[in-house]
Amino acid sequence: MKYSEFVRWLKQQGVEVTKGKGRHSLKATYNGKTVPIPYHGAKEIGEGVRKTVIKQLGL
């Protein structure tokens, strides 16, 4: 799964995604929990990163 596809999926789940600090960073907020997400567009997202973000957001 690419970073852009993952961000699109998060938005479909009701997660608010905003720009973070830096050029390759986003912030995801869901139920009061905020998690930084690295963002590299068309590159593949690592399975561990994807699972960690989902777990930290409580999805």
C-alpha distance matrix in Angstrom:
0.0 3.8 6.7 8.3 6.3 6.6 10.2 10.9 10.2 12.4 15.0 15.3 16.1 18.9 17.7 19.5 17.5 20.0 20.4 21.3 23.5 22.6 20.6 17.1 17.4 16.9 18.6 17.5 20.6 21.0 24.4 25.9 23.3 21.8 19.0 18.0 14.4 13.9 12.5 11.9 10.7 9.2 8.5 5.6 6.1 8.3 8.6 12.0 11.3 9.1 11.9 14.6 13.9 13.9 17.0 18.7 18.4 19.7 17.3
3.8 0.0 3.8 5.4 5.2 6.3 8.8 9.9 10.6 12.4 14.5 15.5 16.8 19.0 17.4 18.5 15.9 17.8 17.7 18.7 20.8 19.5 17.3 14.0 14.7 14.6 16.9 16.4 19.8 20.9 24.5 25.6 23.0 21.0 18.2 16.6 12.8 11.7 9.5 8.5 7.0 5.7 5.5 4.2 5.4 8.9 10.5 13.3 11.7 10.1 13.6 15.5 14.3 15.0 18.3 19.3 18.9 20.9 18.8
6.7 3.8 0.0 3.8 5.5 5.1 6.3 8.6 9.8 10.6 12.5 14.4 15.5 17.0 14.9 15.5 12.6 14.2 14.0 14.9 17.1 16.1 14.1 10.8 11.0 10.8 13.2 13.0 16.6 18.1 21.9 22.6 20.0 17.7 14.9 13.1 9.3 8.3 6.1 6.2 5.3 6.3 6.3 6.1 5.4 9.0 11.0 12.9 10.3 9.1 12.8 13.9 12.0 13.4 16.7 17.1 16.6 19.0 17.3
8.3 5.4 3.8 0.0 3.8 5.4 5.2 6.2 8.7 9.9 10.8 12.6 14.5 15.8 14.1 14.4 11.6 13.3 13.5 15.3 17.8 16.9 14.6 11.9 12.2 11.2 13.7 13.3 16.7 18.2 22.0 22.9 20.9 18.6 16.4 14.8 11.3 10.8 7.8 7.9 5.2 6.4 8.4 9.0 9.0 12.7 14.3 16.4 13.7 12.0 15.6 16.8 14.3 15.2 18.8 19.1 17.8 20.3 18.2
6.3 5.2 5.5 3.8 0.0 3.8 5.5 5.0 6.2 8.7 10.0 10.6 12.6 14.6 13.7 14.9 12.9 15.4 16.3 18.1 20.9 20.3 18.2 15.3 15.2 13.8 15.5 14.3 17.2 17.9 21.5 23.1 21.1 19.4 17.4 16.5 13.0 13.2 10.8 11.1 8.6 8.6 10.1 9.4 9.3 12.6 13.3 15.8 13.8 11.2 14.3 16.3 14.1 14.0 17.7 18.7 17.2 19.1 16.5
6.6 6.3 5.1 5.4 3.8 0.0 3.8 5.4 5.0 6.2 8.7 9.9 10.7 12.8 11.3 12.9 11.1 13.9 15.1 16.3 19.2 19.1 17.6 14.4 13.6 11.9 13.0 11.4 14.4 14.9 18.5 20.0 17.7 16.2 14.0 13.5 10.2 11.1 9.7 11.0 9.7 10.5 10.9 9.5 8.0 10.7 11.0 12.9 10.7 7.9 10.9 12.6 10.3 10.3 14.0 14.9 13.6 15.5 13.2
10.2 8.8 6.3 5.2 5.5 3.8 0.0 3.8 5.4 5.0 6.3 8.7 9.9 10.9 9.0 9.7 7.6 10.3 11.7 13.5 16.7 16.9 15.6 12.9 11.6 9.2 10.3 8.9 11.9 13.0 16.8 17.9 16.1 14.2 12.5 11.9 9.0 10.4 8.7 10.8 9.4 11.4 12.4 12.1 10.5 13.4 14.0 15.4 12.5 10.2 13.1 14.0 10.8 11.2 14.9 14.9 13.1 15.6 13.6
10.9 9.9 8.6 6.2 5.0 5.4 3.8 0.0 3.8 5.5 5.2 6.4 8.9 10.2 9.6 10.6 9.4 12.3 14.2 16.5 19.8 20.1 18.4 16.1 15.0 12.5 13.4 11.6 13.9 14.4 17.9 19.6 18.3 16.9 15.7 15.5 12.8 14.1 12.1 13.5 11.2 12.5 14.3 13.9 13.0 16.0 16.3 18.1 15.7 12.8 15.5 16.9 13.9 13.4 17.2 17.6 15.3 17.2 14.6
10.2 10.6 9.8 8.7 6.2 5.0 5.4 3.8 0.0 3.8 5.4 5.1 6.5 9.0 8.9 11.2 10.8 14.3 16.5 18.3 21.7 22.2 21.0 18.2 16.8 14.2 14.4 11.8 13.7 13.3 16.5 18.7 17.3 16.6 15.4 15.8 13.3 15.1 13.8 15.5 13.7 14.5 15.6 14.3 12.8 15.2 14.6 16.4 14.5 11.1 13.1 14.9 12.2 10.8 14.6 15.6 13.3 14.5 11.5
12.4 12.4 10.6 9.9 8.7 6.2 5.0 5.5 3.8 0.0 3.8 5.4 5.1 6.7 5.5 8.0 7.9 11.6 14.2 15.7 19.2 20.3 19.6 17.0 14.9 11.9 11.3 8.3 9.9 9.6 13.0 15.0 13.5 12.8 12.0 12.9 11.0 13.6 13.0 15.5 14.4 16.1 16.8 15.6 13.4 15.5 14.9 15.9 13.5 10.5 12.1 13.1 9.9 8.7 12.3 12.7 10.0 11.8 9.3
15.0 14.5 12.5 10.8 10.0 8.7 6.3 5.2 5.4 3.8 0.0 3.8 5.3 5.2 4.9 6.4 7.0 10.5 13.6 15.8 19.5 20.7 19.9 17.9 15.8 12.5 11.8 9.1 10.1 10.0 13.3 15.2 14.7 13.9 13.8 14.6 13.1 15.5 14.4 16.9 15.3 17.2 18.6 18.0 16.3 18.8 18.5 19.6 17.0 14.1 15.9 16.7 13.2 12.3 15.7 15.6 12.5 14.2 12.0
15.3 15.5 14.4 12.6 10.6 9.9 8.7 6.4 5.1 5.4 3.8 0.0 3.8 5.4 7.3 9.6 10.8 14.3 17.4 19.6 23.3 24.4 23.4 21.2 19.3 16.1 15.5 12.4 13.0 11.9 14.6 17.3 16.9 16.8 16.7 17.9 16.2 18.6 17.4 19.5 17.5 18.8 20.3 19.3 17.8 20.1 19.3 20.7 18.6 15.3 16.7 18.1 15.0 13.2 16.5 17.1 14.0 14.8 11.8
16.1 16.8 15.5 14.5 12.6 10.7 9.9 8.9 6.5 5.1 5.3 3.8 0.0 3.8 5.8 9.2 11.0 14.8 18.0 19.6 23.3 24.8 24.3 21.9 19.6 16.3 14.9 11.3 11.2 9.3 11.6 14.6 14.2 14.7 14.9 16.7 15.6 18.5 18.1 20.6 19.3 20.7 21.6 20.1 18.0 19.7 18.4 19.3 17.5 14.2 14.7 15.9 13.0 10.6 13.5 14.2 10.9 11.3 8.3
18.9 19.0 17.0 15.8 14.6 12.8 10.9 10.2 9.0 6.7 5.2 5.4 3.8 0.0 3.8 6.5 9.3 12.8 16.3 18.1 21.9 23.8 23.6 21.7 19.1 15.4 13.6 10.1 9.2 7.4 9.6 12.3 12.7 13.2 14.2 16.2 15.7 18.9 18.5 21.4 20.2 22.2 23.3 22.3 20.0 21.9 21.0 21.5 19.2 16.3 17.1 17.5 14.2 12.4 15.0 14.8 11.1 12.0 10.0
17.7 17.4 14.9 14.1 13.7 11.3 9.0 9.6 8.9 5.5 4.9 7.3 5.8 3.8 0.0 3.8 6.2 9.7 13.2 14.6 18.3 20.3 20.4 18.4 15.5 11.9 9.8 6.3 5.8 5.1 8.5 10.3 10.0 9.8 10.6 12.4 12.2 15.5 15.5 18.6 18.0 20.3 21.1 20.3 17.8 19.6 19.1 19.2 16.5 14.1 15.1 15.0 11.4 10.5 13.1 12.2 8.7 10.7 9.5
19.5 18.5 15.5 14.4 14.9 12.9 9.7 10.6 11.2 8.0 6.4 9.6 9.2 6.5 3.8 0.0 3.8 6.6 10.3 12.1 15.8 18.0 18.3 17.0 14.0 10.2 8.1 5.7 5.1 6.5 9.7 10.4 10.4 9.3 10.6 11.8 12.0 15.1 14.9 18.2 17.6 20.4 21.5 21.3 19.0 21.1 21.2 21.2 18.0 16.2 17.7 17.0 13.3 13.3 15.8 14.2 11.0 13.6 13.0
17.5 15.9 12.6 11.6 12.9 11.1 7.6 9.4 10.8 7.9 7.0 10.8 11.0 9.3 6.2 3.8 0.0 3.8 7.1 9.1 12.9 14.6 14.6 13.2 10.5 6.7 5.6 4.5 6.5 9.0 12.6 12.7 11.8 9.5 9.6 9.6 9.2 11.8 11.3 14.6 14.1 17.2 18.3 18.6 16.4 18.8 19.5 19.5 16.1 14.7 16.8 16.1 12.3 13.2 16.1 14.4 11.9 15.1 14.4
20.0 17.8 14.2 13.3 15.4 13.9 10.3 12.3 14.3 11.6 10.5 14.3 14.8 12.8 9.7 6.6 3.8 0.0 3.8 6.4 10.0 12.0 12.3 11.8 9.1 5.7 5.2 6.5 8.3 11.6 14.7 13.9 13.2 10.3 10.6 9.7 9.9 11.9 11.4 14.6 14.5 18.1 19.2 20.1 18.1 20.5 21.8 21.6 17.9 17.1 19.5 18.3 14.7 16.2 18.8 16.6 14.6 18.0 17.9
20.4 17.7 14.0 13.5 16.3 15.1 11.7 14.2 16.5 14.2 13.6 17.4 18.0 16.3 13.2 10.3 7.1 3.8 0.0 3.8 6.8 8.4 8.7 8.9 6.6 4.6 6.0 8.8 11.2 14.7 17.9 16.7 15.5 12.0 11.6 9.5 9.6 10.5 9.9 12.8 13.3 17.1 18.1 19.5 17.7 20.2 22.0 21.7 17.9 17.8 20.5 19.1 15.8 18.0 20.5 18.2 16.8 20.5 20.5
21.3 18.7 14.9 15.3 18.1 16.3 13.5 16.5 18.3 15.7 15.8 19.6 19.6 18.1 14.6 12.1 9.1 6.4 3.8 0.0 3.8 6.3 8.1 8.2 5.1 4.4 5.3 9.0 11.3 15.0 18.0 16.2 14.5 10.7 9.9 7.3 8.4 9.2 9.9 13.1 14.6 18.3 18.5 19.7 17.6 19.5 21.4 20.5 16.7 17.4 19.8 17.8 14.9 17.7 19.5 16.9 16.2 20.0 20.6
23.5 20.8 17.1 17.8 20.9 19.2 16.7 19.8 21.7 19.2 19.5 23.3 23.3 21.9 18.3 15.8 12.9 10.0 6.8 3.8 0.0 3.8 6.9 8.1 6.2 7.5 8.7 12.5 14.7 18.4 21.1 19.0 17.2 13.4 12.4 9.3 10.6 10.4 11.4 14.0 16.1 19.7 19.7 21.2 19.3 20.9 23.2 22.0 18.3 19.6 22.1 19.8 17.3 20.5 22.0 19.2 19.1 22.9 23.8
22.6 19.5 16.1 16.9 20.3 19.1 16.9 20.1 22.2 20.3 20.7 24.4 24.8 23.8 20.3 18.0 14.6 12.0 8.4 6.3 3.8 0.0 3.8 5.7 5.7 8.5 10.9 14.6 17.4 21.0 24.0 22.2 20.1 16.3 14.6 11.0 11.2 9.7 10.1 11.8 14.2 17.7 17.5 19.5 18.1 19.8 22.6 21.8 18.2 19.7 22.5 20.5 18.4 21.7 23.5 21.0 21.2 24.9 25.5
20.6 17.3 14.1 14.6 18.2 17.6 15.6 18.4 21.0 19.6 19.9 23.4 24.3 23.6 20.4 18.3 14.6 12.3 8.7 8.1 6.9 3.8 0.0 3.8 5.9 8.7 12.1 15.3 18.5 22.0 25.3 23.9 21.9 18.1 16.2 12.5 11.6 9.4 8.4 9.2 11.2 14.6 14.9 17.4 16.6 18.8 21.9 21.6 18.1 19.3 22.5 21.1 18.9 22.0 24.2 22.3 22.2 25.8 25.9
17.1 14.0 10.8 11.9 15.3 14.4 12.9 16.1 18.2 17.0 17.9 21.2 21.9 21.7 18.4 17.0 13.2 11.8 8.9 8.2 8.1 5.7 3.8 0.0 3.8 7.0 10.6 13.4 17.0 20.2 23.6 22.6 20.1 16.5 14.0 10.3 8.6 5.8 4.9 6.1 8.7 12.1 11.8 13.9 12.8 15.0 18.1 17.9 14.4 15.6 18.9 17.7 15.7 18.8 21.1 19.5 19.6 23.1 23.0
17.4 14.7 11.0 12.2 15.2 13.6 11.6 15.0 16.8 14.9 15.8 19.3 19.6 19.1 15.5 14.0 10.5 9.1 6.6 5.1 6.2 5.7 5.9 3.8 0.0 3.8 7.0 10.0 13.4 16.7 20.1 18.9 16.4 12.8 10.4 6.8 5.8 4.7 5.3 8.3 10.6 14.1 13.8 15.1 13.2 15.1 17.6 16.9 13.2 14.2 17.2 15.6 13.1 16.3 18.4 16.4 16.3 20.0 20.2
16.9 14.6 10.8 11.2 13.8 11.9 9.2 12.5 14.2 11.9 12.5 16.1 16.3 15.4 11.9 10.2 6.7 5.7 4.6 4.4 7.5 8.5 8.7 7.0 3.8 0.0 3.8 6.6 10.0 13.3 16.8 15.8 13.7 10.2 8.5 5.8 5.0 6.3 6.5 10.1 11.2 14.8 15.0 15.9 13.7 15.8 17.6 17.2 13.4 13.5 16.2 14.8 11.7 14.3 16.7 14.6 13.8 17.5 17.5
18.6 16.9 13.2 13.7 15.5 13.0 10.3 13.4 14.4 11.3 11.8 15.5 14.9 13.6 9.8 8.1 5.6 5.2 6.0 5.3 8.7 10.9 12.1 10.6 7.0 3.8 0.0 3.8 6.5 10.1 13.3 12.1 10.1 6.5 5.7 4.5 5.8 8.7 9.8 13.5 14.6 18.0 18.1 18.3 15.6 17.3 18.4 17.5 13.8 13.7 15.7 13.9 10.5 12.8 14.8 12.3 11.1 14.8 15.4
17.5 16.4 13.0 13.3 14.3 11.4 8.9 11.6 11.8 8.3 9.1 12.4 11.3 10.1 6.3 5.7 4.5 6.5 8.8 9.0 12.5 14.6 15.3 13.4 10.0 6.6 3.8 0.0 3.8 6.7 10.3 10.0 8.0 5.5 5.3 6.3 6.9 10.4 11.4 15.1 15.6 18.5 18.7 18.4 15.4 17.0 17.4 16.7 13.3 12.3 13.9 12.5 8.7 10.1 12.3 10.2 8.1 11.7 11.9
20.6 19.8 16.6 16.7 17.2 14.4 11.9 13.9 13.7 9.9 10.1 13.0 11.2 9.2 5.8 5.1 6.5 8.3 11.2 11.3 14.7 17.4 18.5 17.0 13.4 10.0 6.5 3.8 0.0 3.8 6.8 6.4 5.5 4.4 6.5 8.9 10.4 14.1 15.2 18.9 19.2 22.2 22.5 21.9 18.9 20.2 20.1 19.2 16.1 15.0 15.8 14.2 10.7 11.2 12.7 10.3 7.5 10.6 11.4
21.0 20.9 18.1 18.2 17.9 14.9 13.0 14.4 13.3 9.6 10.0 11.9 9.3 7.4 5.1 6.5 9.0 11.6 14.7 15.0 18.4 21.0 22.0 20.2 16.7 13.3 10.1 6.7 3.8 0.0 3.8 5.5 5.3 6.7 8.7 11.8 12.9 16.7 17.8 21.3 21.4 24.0 24.2 23.2 20.1 21.1 20.4 19.5 17.0 15.3 15.3 14.2 11.0 10.3 11.5 9.7 6.1 8.1 8.7
24.4 24.5 21.9 22.0 21.5 18.5 16.8 17.9 16.5 13.0 13.3 14.6 11.6 9.6 8.5 9.7 12.6 14.7 17.9 18.0 21.1 24.0 25.3 23.6 20.1 16.8 13.3 10.3 6.8 3.8 0.0 3.8 5.6 8.5 11.3 14.7 16.3 20.1 21.5 25.0 25.2 27.8 27.9 26.7 23.5 24.3 23.2 22.0 19.9 18.2 17.7 16.4 13.7 12.6 12.9 11.0 7.9 8.5 9.9
25.9 25.6 22.6 22.9 23.1 20.0 17.9 19.6 18.7 15.0 15.2 17.3 14.6 12.3 10.3 10.4 12.7 13.9 16.7 16.2 19.0 22.2 23.9 22.6 18.9 15.8 12.1 10.0 6.4 5.5 3.8 0.0 3.8 6.5 10.0 13.3 15.7 19.4 21.1 24.9 25.5 28.4 28.4 27.5 24.2 24.8 24.2 22.6 20.2 19.2 18.8 16.8 14.2 14.1 14.0 11.3 8.9 10.5 12.6
23.3 23.0 20.0 20.9 21.1 17.7 16.1 18.3 17.3 13.5 14.7 16.9 14.2 12.7 10.0 10.4 11.8 13.2 15.5 14.5 17.2 20.1 21.9 20.1 16.4 13.7 10.1 8.0 5.5 5.3 5.6 3.8 0.0 3.8 6.6 10.3 12.7 16.4 18.5 22.2 23.2 26.0 25.6 24.5 21.1 21.5 20.8 19.1 16.6 16.0 15.6 13.3 10.8 11.2 11.0 7.8 6.1 8.5 11.0
21.8 21.0 17.7 18.6 19.4 16.2 14.2 16.9 16.6 12.8 13.9 16.8 14.7 13.2 9.8 9.3 9.5 10.3 12.0 10.7 13.4 16.3 18.1 16.5 12.8 10.2 6.5 5.5 4.4 6.7 8.5 6.5 3.8 0.0 3.8 6.8 9.6 13.2 15.3 19.1 20.3 23.3 23.0 22.3 19.0 19.7 19.7 18.0 15.0 14.8 15.2 12.7 9.8 11.4 11.9 8.5 7.3 10.7 12.6
19.0 18.2 14.9 16.4 17.4 14.0 12.5 15.7 15.4 12.0 13.8 16.7 14.9 14.2 10.6 10.6 9.6 10.6 11.6 9.9 12.4 14.6 16.2 14.0 10.4 8.5 5.7 5.3 6.5 8.7 11.3 10.0 6.6 3.8 0.0 3.8 6.4 9.9 12.5 16.1 17.7 20.6 19.8 19.0 15.6 16.1 16.4 14.5 11.4 11.7 12.4 9.7 6.9 9.5 10.2 7.1 7.0 10.7 12.3
18.0 16.6 13.1 14.8 16.5 13.5 11.9 15.5 15.8 12.9 14.6 17.9 16.7 16.2 12.4 11.8 9.6 9.7 9.5 7.3 9.3 11.0 12.5 10.3 6.8 5.8 4.5 6.3 8.9 11.8 14.7 13.3 10.3 6.8 3.8 0.0 3.8 6.7 9.5 13.1 15.1 18.2 17.3 17.1 13.9 14.7 15.9 14.3 10.7 11.6 13.3 10.8 8.2 11.5 12.7 10.1 10.4 14.1 15.2
14.4 12.8 9.3 11.3 13.0 10.2 9.0 12.8 13.3 11.0 13.1 16.2 15.6 15.7 12.2 12.0 9.2 9.9 9.6 8.4 10.6 11.2 11.6 8.6 5.8 5.0 5.8 6.9 10.4 12.9 16.3 15.7 12.7 9.6 6.4 3.8 0.0 3.8 6.2 9.8 11.6 14.5 13.6 13.4 10.4 11.7 13.2 12.3 8.5 9.1 11.6 10.0 7.3 10.5 12.7 11.0 11.1 14.6 14.8
13.9 11.7 8.3 10.8 13.2 11.1 10.4 14.1 15.1 13.6 15.5 18.6 18.5 18.9 15.5 15.1 11.8 11.9 10.5 9.2 10.4 9.7 9.4 5.8 4.7 6.3 8.7 10.4 14.1 16.7 20.1 19.4 16.4 13.2 9.9 6.7 3.8 0.0 3.8 6.8 9.5 12.3 11.0 11.4 9.0 10.5 13.0 12.4 8.7 10.1 13.2 11.9 10.1 13.4 15.5 14.2 14.7 18.1 18.1
12.5 9.5 6.1 7.8 10.8 9.7 8.7 12.1 13.8 13.0 14.4 17.4 18.1 18.5 15.5 14.9 11.3 11.4 9.9 9.9 11.4 10.1 8.4 4.9 5.3 6.5 9.8 11.4 15.2 17.8 21.5 21.1 18.5 15.3 12.5 9.5 6.2 3.8 0.0 3.8 5.9 9.1 8.7 10.0 8.6 11.3 14.0 14.4 10.9 11.4 15.0 14.5 12.3 15.0 17.7 16.8 16.7 19.9 19.3
11.9 8.5 6.2 7.9 11.1 11.0 10.8 13.5 15.5 15.5 16.9 19.5 20.6 21.4 18.6 18.2 14.6 14.6 12.8 13.1 14.0 11.8 9.2 6.1 8.3 10.1 13.5 15.1 18.9 21.3 25.0 24.9 22.2 19.1 16.1 13.1 9.8 6.8 3.8 0.0 3.8 6.3 5.8 8.2 8.2 11.2 14.4 15.4 12.5 13.1 16.8 16.8 15.2 17.6 20.4 19.9 20.0 23.0 22.1
10.7 7.0 5.3 5.2 8.6 9.7 9.4 11.2 13.7 14.4 15.3 17.5 19.3 20.2 18.0 17.6 14.1 14.5 13.3 14.6 16.1 14.2 11.2 8.7 10.6 11.2 14.6 15.6 19.2 21.4 25.2 25.5 23.2 20.3 17.7 15.1 11.6 9.5 5.9 3.8 0.0 3.8 5.7 8.3 9.2 12.8 15.5 17.2 14.4 14.0 17.8 18.4 16.4 18.2 21.5 21.3 20.7 23.6 22.1
9.2 5.7 6.3 6.4 8.6 10.5 11.4 12.5 14.5 16.1 17.2 18.8 20.7 22.2 20.3 20.4 17.2 18.1 17.1 18.3 19.7 17.7 14.6 12.1 14.1 14.8 18.0 18.5 22.2 24.0 27.8 28.4 26.0 23.3 20.6 18.2 14.5 12.3 9.1 6.3 3.8 0.0 3.8 6.6 9.0 12.5 15.1 17.5 15.4 14.8 18.5 19.7 18.2 19.6 22.9 23.3 22.8 25.3 23.5
8.5 5.5 6.3 8.4 10.1 10.9 12.4 14.3 15.6 16.8 18.6 20.3 21.6 23.3 21.1 21.5 18.3 19.2 18.1 18.5 19.7 17.5 14.9 11.8 13.8 15.0 18.1 18.7 22.5 24.2 27.9 28.4 25.6 23.0 19.8 17.3 13.6 11.0 8.7 5.8 5.7 3.8 0.0 3.8 6.4 9.4 12.5 14.7 12.9 13.0 16.6 17.7 16.8 18.5 21.4 21.9 22.1 24.5 23.0
5.6 4.2 6.1 9.0 9.4 9.5 12.1 13.9 14.3 15.6 18.0 19.3 20.1 22.3 20.3 21.3 18.6 20.1 19.5 19.7 21.2 19.5 17.4 13.9 15.1 15.9 18.3 18.4 21.9 23.2 26.7 27.5 24.5 22.3 19.0 17.1 13.4 11.4 10.0 8.2 8.3 6.6 3.8 0.0 3.8 6.4 9.0 11.7 10.6 10.3 13.6 15.3 14.9 16.2 19.0 20.0 20.4 22.4 20.7
6.1 5.4 5.4 9.0 9.3 8.0 10.5 13.0 12.8 13.4 16.3 17.8 18.0 20.0 17.8 19.0 16.4 18.1 17.7 17.6 19.3 18.1 16.6 12.8 13.2 13.7 15.6 15.4 18.9 20.1 23.5 24.2 21.1 19.0 15.6 13.9 10.4 9.0 8.6 8.2 9.2 9.0 6.4 3.8 0.0 3.8 6.4 8.5 6.9 6.7 10.2 11.5 11.2 12.8 15.4 16.3 16.9 18.9 17.6
8.3 8.9 9.0 12.7 12.6 10.7 13.4 16.0 15.2 15.5 18.8 20.1 19.7 21.9 19.6 21.1 18.8 20.5 20.2 19.5 20.9 19.8 18.8 15.0 15.1 15.8 17.3 17.0 20.2 21.1 24.3 24.8 21.5 19.7 16.1 14.7 11.7 10.5 11.3 11.2 12.8 12.5 9.4 6.4 3.8 0.0 3.8 5.4 5.3 6.3 8.7 10.0 10.9 12.6 14.3 15.6 16.9 18.6 17.7
8.6 10.5 11.0 14.3 13.3 11.0 14.0 16.3 14.6 14.9 18.5 19.3 18.4 21.0 19.1 21.2 19.5 21.8 22.0 21.4 23.2 22.6 21.9 18.1 17.6 17.6 18.4 17.4 20.1 20.4 23.2 24.2 20.8 19.7 16.4 15.9 13.2 13.0 14.0 14.4 15.5 15.1 12.5 9.0 6.4 3.8 0.0 3.8 5.5 5.2 6.2 8.5 10.1 10.8 12.2 14.2 15.7 16.6 15.5
12.0 13.3 12.9 16.4 15.8 12.9 15.4 18.1 16.4 15.9 19.6 20.7 19.3 21.5 19.2 21.2 19.5 21.6 21.7 20.5 22.0 21.8 21.6 17.9 16.9 17.2 17.5 16.7 19.2 19.5 22.0 22.6 19.1 18.0 14.5 14.3 12.3 12.4 14.4 15.4 17.2 17.5 14.7 11.7 8.5 5.4 3.8 0.0 3.8 5.5 5.2 6.0 8.6 10.0 10.4 12.0 14.2 15.3 15.0
11.3 11.7 10.3 13.7 13.8 10.7 12.5 15.7 14.5 13.5 17.0 18.6 17.5 19.2 16.5 18.0 16.1 17.9 17.9 16.7 18.3 18.2 18.1 14.4 13.2 13.4 13.8 13.3 16.1 17.0 19.9 20.2 16.6 15.0 11.4 10.7 8.5 8.7 10.9 12.5 14.4 15.4 12.9 10.6 6.9 5.3 5.5 3.8 0.0 3.8 5.6 5.1 6.2 8.7 9.9 10.5 12.3 14.2 14.1
9.1 10.1 9.1 12.0 11.2 7.9 10.2 12.8 11.1 10.5 14.1 15.3 14.2 16.3 14.1 16.2 14.7 17.1 17.8 17.4 19.6 19.7 19.3 15.6 14.2 13.5 13.7 12.3 15.0 15.3 18.2 19.2 16.0 14.8 11.7 11.6 9.1 10.1 11.4 13.1 14.0 14.8 13.0 10.3 6.7 6.3 5.2 5.5 3.8 0.0 3.8 5.5 5.4 6.3 8.7 10.1 10.9 12.5 11.4
11.9 13.6 12.8 15.6 14.3 10.9 13.1 15.5 13.1 12.1 15.9 16.7 14.7 17.1 15.1 17.7 16.8 19.5 20.5 19.8 22.1 22.5 22.5 18.9 17.2 16.2 15.7 13.9 15.8 15.3 17.7 18.8 15.6 15.2 12.4 13.3 11.6 13.2 15.0 16.8 17.8 18.5 16.6 13.6 10.2 8.7 6.2 5.2 5.6 3.8 0.0 3.8 5.5 5.2 6.1 8.6 10.0 10.5 9.9
14.6 15.5 13.9 16.8 16.3 12.6 14.0 16.9 14.9 13.1 16.7 18.1 15.9 17.5 15.0 17.0 16.1 18.3 19.1 17.8 19.8 20.5 21.1 17.7 15.6 14.8 13.9 12.5 14.2 14.2 16.4 16.8 13.3 12.7 9.7 10.8 10.0 11.9 14.5 16.8 18.4 19.7 17.7 15.3 11.5 10.0 8.5 6.0 5.1 5.5 3.8 0.0 3.8 5.5 5.1 6.0 8.5 9.8 10.5
13.9 14.3 12.0 14.3 14.1 10.3 10.8 13.9 12.2 9.9 13.2 15.0 13.0 14.2 11.4 13.3 12.3 14.7 15.8 14.9 17.3 18.4 18.9 15.7 13.1 11.7 10.5 8.7 10.7 11.0 13.7 14.2 10.8 9.8 6.9 8.2 7.3 10.1 12.3 15.2 16.4 18.2 16.8 14.9 11.2 10.9 10.1 8.6 6.2 5.4 5.5 3.8 0.0 3.8 5.5 5.2 6.2 8.6 8.9
13.9 15.0 13.4 15.2 14.0 10.3 11.2 13.4 10.8 8.7 12.3 13.2 10.6 12.4 10.5 13.3 13.2 16.2 18.0 17.7 20.5 21.7 22.0 18.8 16.3 14.3 12.8 10.1 11.2 10.3 12.6 14.1 11.2 11.4 9.5 11.5 10.5 13.4 15.0 17.6 18.2 19.6 18.5 16.2 12.8 12.6 10.8 10.0 8.7 6.3 5.2 5.5 3.8 0.0 3.8 5.6 5.3 6.2 5.5
17.0 18.3 16.7 18.8 17.7 14.0 14.9 17.2 14.6 12.3 15.7 16.5 13.5 15.0 13.1 15.8 16.1 18.8 20.5 19.5 22.0 23.5 24.2 21.1 18.4 16.7 14.8 12.3 12.7 11.5 12.9 14.0 11.0 11.9 10.2 12.7 12.7 15.5 17.7 20.4 21.5 22.9 21.4 19.0 15.4 14.3 12.2 10.4 9.9 8.7 6.1 5.1 5.5 3.8 0.0 3.8 5.5 5.1 6.3
18.7 19.3 17.1 19.1 18.7 14.9 14.9 17.6 15.6 12.7 15.6 17.1 14.2 14.8 12.2 14.2 14.4 16.6 18.2 16.9 19.2 21.0 22.3 19.5 16.4 14.6 12.3 10.2 10.3 9.7 11.0 11.3 7.8 8.5 7.1 10.1 11.0 14.2 16.8 19.9 21.3 23.3 21.9 20.0 16.3 15.6 14.2 12.0 10.5 10.1 8.6 6.0 5.2 5.6 3.8 0.0 3.8 5.4 8.0
18.4 18.9 16.6 17.8 17.2 13.6 13.1 15.3 13.3 10.0 12.5 14.0 10.9 11.1 8.7 11.0 11.9 14.6 16.8 16.2 19.1 21.2 22.2 19.6 16.3 13.8 11.1 8.1 7.5 6.1 7.9 8.9 6.1 7.3 7.0 10.4 11.1 14.7 16.7 20.0 20.7 22.8 22.1 20.4 16.9 16.9 15.7 14.2 12.3 10.9 10.0 8.5 6.2 5.3 5.5 3.8 0.0 3.8 5.7
19.7 20.9 19.0 20.3 19.1 15.5 15.6 17.2 14.5 11.8 14.2 14.8 11.3 12.0 10.7 13.6 15.1 18.0 20.5 20.0 22.9 24.9 25.8 23.1 20.0 17.5 14.8 11.7 10.6 8.1 8.5 10.5 8.5 10.7 10.7 14.1 14.6 18.1 19.9 23.0 23.6 25.3 24.5 22.4 18.9 18.6 16.6 15.3 14.2 12.5 10.5 9.8 8.6 6.2 5.1 5.4 3.8 0.0 3.8
17.3 18.8 17.3 18.2 16.5 13.2 13.6 14.6 11.5 9.3 12.0 11.8 8.3 10.0 9.5 13.0 14.4 17.9 20.5 20.6 23.8 25.5 25.9 23.0 20.2 17.5 15.4 11.9 11.4 8.7 9.9 12.6 11.0 12.6 12.3 15.2 14.8 18.1 19.3 22.1 22.1 23.5 23.0 20.7 17.6 17.7 15.5 15.0 14.1 11.4 9.9 10.5 8.9 5.5 6.3 8.0 5.7 3.8 0.0
